[in-house]
Amino acid sequence: MILANLRERICATDVELVIQLLSRGDVAHRGDLLRMAAEHGIDSLLDAAELPELLRTAQSLGQPTAALFIYVTVRHALRASGIDDRRLSDYLGALVFEFGLRERAHRISRFDDAQYRYLTDLVADIAAAAGRRGFLLAAHLGNFSLWMAGVFPDHITAREERRGGPGLRYFEELGMRGFRLAASHRLAEQLDLAGLYSRAAESFSAIRVALNRLSDRLLFPHVNTPGRLLRQGGDEFRLQG
């Protein structure tokens, strides 16, 4: 299952890279950054506004690990959309990290045999499942809906236009339902995930838009279709309203 633990995978080499990038070779500034990290923790450095771009263009000083790059990128994308929640950022960063691995997005846990490629199959199995599997299915419904709607919105929009497939609102509704079901399960309380799932459900639309902006900018920057423009304009209007 996905846990809010991506930040834990940021290693000492990552921290050194962050300090080098932020100090830009200034010895005095490096000392200030080290003191800031010692007094306030590494989060005070990871939240630096210029860090995402510095990591994206880092070359001579070394490359960030996937954990560092994804956490910082997701954290700043959420903050830019008004979601300033470190634990939620950690969870969503772990979601992007894990689901980026081969076939992981289609399984409720890394070693589960069953694969789910359609939300309807998840919904059907949730209705018939109980206990731990029911909990994992509900959480995966939220996770998989967010993964698809957040990272691949152009694919969903194109499929909707060509084949009459479900649109982003459908993914949002089922994603919110999955997170709410997971939050209400007794295992969510035991694992200290109930509050996190509830926040993910409440903020699903805003999270989806934040991930869309990240995906549009970093993963698929050269797409310029009418569907994308309509989506972006509709999201701006919807969130402002």
C-alpha positions in Angstrom: 0.0 0.0 0.0 1.0 3.6 -0.4 2.3 5.4 2.7 3.4 8.9 3.3 7.1 7.9 3.4 8.8 9.4 0.3 10.5 12.1 2.3 12.1 9.4 4.4 13.9 8.1 1.3 15.8 11.5 0.8 19.4 10.6 1.7 22.4 12.5 3.0 23.7 12.9 -0.6 20.4 14.6 -1.5 20.7 17.0 1.4 24.2 17.9 0.4 23.1 18.5 -3.2 20.2 20.8 -2.0 22.7 22.8 0.1 25.1 23.1 -2.8 22.4 24.2 -5.2 20.8 26.8 -2.8 24.2 28.2 -1.7 25.4 28.6 -5.3 29.0 28.4 -4.1 28.7 31.1 -1.4 30.5 29.8 1.7 28.7 32.2 4.1 25.3 31.3 2.6 26.1 27.6 2.9 26.8 28.1 6.6 23.4 29.9 7.0 21.7 27.0 5.2 23.4 24.4 7.5 22.3 26.3 10.6 18.7 26.7 9.2 18.6 22.9 8.6 19.9 22.2 12.1 17.5 24.5 13.8 14.3 24.0 11.7 14.9 20.7 9.9 15.4 19.8 6.3 11.9 21.0 5.4 13.1 24.6 5.6 15.4 23.9 2.7 13.1 21.7 0.7 10.5 24.4 0.7 12.8 27.0 -0.9 10.9 28.5 -3.8 13.9 28.2 -6.2 14.7 24.6 -5.5 12.4 22.8 -8.1 14.0 24.6 -11.0 17.5 24.2 -9.5 16.9 20.4 -9.2 15.5 20.2 -12.7 18.6 21.9 -14.3 21.2 20.4 -11.9 24.1 19.1 -13.9 27.7 19.8 -12.8 26.8 19.3 -9.1 25.2 15.9 -9.6 21.7 14.6 -10.2 19.0 14.4 -7.5 17.6 11.0 -6.6 14.1 10.2 -7.8 12.8 10.5 -4.3 14.2 14.0 -3.8 13.1 15.3 -7.2 9.5 13.9 -7.0 8.9 15.0 -3.4 10.1 18.6 -4.1 8.3 18.8 -7.4 5.0 17.5 -6.0 5.3 19.6 -2.8 5.8 22.8 -4.7 3.1 22.0 -7.2 0.6 21.6 -4.4 1.7 24.7 -2.6 1.3 26.7 -5.8 -2.3 25.5 -5.8 -2.9 26.5 -2.2 -2.4 23.1 -0.6 0.3 23.5 2.1 0.2 20.1 3.8 3.6 18.3 4.1 2.2 14.9 5.0 -0.2 15.0 2.1 2.6 16.1 -0.2 4.7 13.2 1.1 1.8 10.7 0.4 1.2 12.1 -3.1 4.9 12.1 -3.8 5.1 8.4 -2.8 2.1 7.7 -5.0 3.8 9.2 -8.0 7.0 7.5 -7.2 5.4 4.0 -6.7 2.9 4.2 -9.5 5.7 5.1 -11.9 7.2 1.6 -11.4 6.2 -1.1 -13.9 2.6 -2.3 -13.4 2.4 -0.9 -9.9 -0.5 1.4 -10.7 -2.6 -1.6 -11.7 -2.2 -3.5 -8.4 -3.6 -2.8 -5.0 -0.2 -3.7 -3.5 3.2 -4.4 -5.0 2.9 -8.2 -4.9 -0.8 -8.7 -5.4 -1.7 -11.0 -8.4 -4.8 -9.2 -9.6 -4.4 -6.3 -12.0 -7.0 -3.5 -12.4 -7.1 -1.4 -15.5 -10.6 0.0 -15.2 -12.2 1.8 -12.3 -15.4 -0.2 -12.7 -13.6 -3.4 -11.9 -12.3 -1.8 -8.7 -15.8 -0.6 -7.7 -17.3 -4.1 -8.4 -14.6 -5.8 -6.2 -15.0 -3.3 -3.4 -18.7 -4.2 -3.2 -17.8 -7.8 -2.7 -14.7 -7.5 -0.5 -14.3 -7.1 3.2 -11.5 -6.7 5.8 -8.0 -5.8 4.7 -8.6 -6.4 1.0 -11.7 -4.2 1.0 -9.6 -1.4 2.6 -6.8 -1.8 0.0 -9.3 -1.8 -2.9 -10.9 1.4 -1.6 -7.5 3.1 -1.2 -6.5 2.0 -4.6 -9.7 3.4 -6.1 -8.7 6.8 -4.8 -5.0 6.4 -5.7 -5.6 5.1 -9.2 -8.2 7.7 -10.0 -5.8 10.4 -8.9 -2.9 8.9 -10.8 -4.9 8.8 -14.1 -6.7 12.1 -13.7 -3.7 13.9 -12.3 -0.8 12.7 -14.5 -2.6 11.7 -17.7 -5.5 14.2 -18.2 -4.8 14.6 -21.9 -5.3 10.8 -22.4 -8.6 10.9 -20.6 -9.8 14.0 -22.5 -8.8 12.5 -25.9 -10.5 9.2 -25.1 -13.6 11.0 -24.0 -13.6 13.0 -27.3 -12.9 10.0 -29.6 -14.8 7.2 -27.9 -17.2 8.8 -25.5 -15.2 7.5 -22.5 -15.5 8.9 -19.0 -14.2 12.3 -18.4 -12.2 13.9 -15.5 -15.3 14.5 -13.4 -16.0 10.7 -13.4 -12.4 10.1 -12.1 -12.8 12.7 -9.5 -16.1 11.3 -8.2 -14.8 7.8 -8.0 -11.5 8.9 -6.5 -13.2 10.9 -3.8 -15.5 7.9 -3.1 -12.5 5.6 -2.8 -10.6 7.9 -0.3 -13.8 8.4 1.8 -14.4 4.6 2.0 -10.8 4.1 2.9 -10.9 6.8 5.6 -13.9 5.2 7.2 -12.3 1.8 7.5 -11.0 0.7 10.9 -7.6 -0.1 9.4 -7.2 3.5 8.4 -7.4 4.6 12.0 -4.9 1.9 13.0 -2.5 3.0 10.4 -3.0 6.7 11.1 -4.2 7.2 7.5 -7.8 8.3 8.2 -7.1 12.0 8.3 -4.9 11.9 5.3 -7.5 10.0 3.2 -10.2 12.5 4.3 -8.0 15.4 3.2 -7.3 13.7 -0.1 -11.0 13.3 -0.7 -11.9 16.9 0.3 -9.1 18.4 -1.9 -9.3 15.9 -4.8 -10.2 18.4 -7.5 -7.5 20.9 -6.4 -4.9 18.1 -6.1 -5.8 16.8 -9.6 -5.3 20.3 -11.0 -2.0 20.7 -9.3 -0.8 17.4 -10.7 -2.1 18.4 -14.1 -0.1 21.5 -14.1 3.0 19.5 -13.1 2.4 17.0 -15.8 1.7 19.6 -18.5 4.9 21.5 -17.6 7.3 18.6 -17.0 6.1 15.4 -18.5 4.2 16.5 -21.6 5.3 20.1 -22.3 4.8 20.1 -26.1 1.2 19.1 -26.2 -1.0 22.0 -27.5 -4.4 20.5 -28.3 -7.8 22.2 -28.0 -8.7 19.6 -25.3 -5.8 20.7 -23.1 -6.6 24.4 -23.6 -10.3 23.8 -22.7 -9.3 21.8 -19.7 -6.9 24.4 -18.4 -9.4 27.2 -18.9 -12.2 25.2 -17.3 -10.0 24.4 -14.3 -9.0 28.0 -13.8 -12.7 29.1 -13.9 -13.8 26.3 -11.6 -11.2 26.8 -8.9 -11.7 30.6 -8.9 -15.4 30.2 -8.6 
